[in-house]
């Protein structure tokens, strides 16, 4: 495998990249609604309601929304208590839990039951008592449809999770920088599957520069997630206490590594793939050209208001990790080998 030479970055350049990436890490689905379509109140009257809906996730008329994603609405001012509701296109009621951030400008709406696949929904958002509520219509993707294959037919399949294309909710900002370095394929293979459990194995991968095909990196150890509960199939959630990855000779350990996602009906893809846990930063300093000290990465993020937390061994070098992947496809002809 060939490696691409990396040019050392100066601290000033990294800080500049961090500021830019902090904005890039925000969810790309959230876009501004058309304010002109909303009634414009007379703000000269202090008794007139001036609340408006500014942004939503998903946007009105969005398609391909993952059926387990939370929904979000942003207001221009405190709108706490707004009776936000979610309904099917046929008027059926969907129970939800609504939470607010501290300024009470952003509402997060979590359906209490997973939404149906390939189905239209309407999020109704009231903002002023004397105005019609805003209706945000969206359609879910096909992920969440029942499996059309037997679970045991999944055994041997290997899926490619592109770490270089992951979107980091946490750690904010530096997650984007990490993504630029931890850019090799992450491979997840199905060891065994039945109607109750799903056994998964993980491995590092590499891209063959000649053929463009994805292969397993046989010089790196594999790891197991144990038996994941698969009774909610096609959704799964798997856990590993520690996942060691090696990049450019540097070992990066992920603790309390949880991987979740939803298999497509035919088992050829995973949608909504998400990894959460903690990333041990003590070896990131040399990789990010920040210095060799164990605290180098933590010192760097402290300059922009982030704080490292204790790793499982008690040393304060970890950062919370929360990243989502684009659709992970099965790699044709690849079956992972335990190392």
ABEGO torsion letter per residue (X at the ends): XBBBBBBBBBAAAAAAAAAAAAAAABBAABBBBBAAABBBBBAABAABBABBBABBOBBBGBBGBBAABBBBBBBABBABGBBBBBBBAAGBBBBBBBBBBAAGABBBBBBABBBBBGBBBBBBBBABAABBBBBBBBBBBABGBBBABBAAAABGBBBBBBAAABBBAOBBGAAAAAAAABABBBBBBBABBBAABBBBBBBBBBBBAAAGBBBBBAABBBBBAEBBBAAAOABBBBBBABBBBBBGGBBBBBBGBBBBEBBBAAGABBBGBBBBEBBBAAAAAAAAGAEABAAAAAAAAAAAGBBBBBBAAGBBABBBBBBBBBBBBBBBGBBBBBX
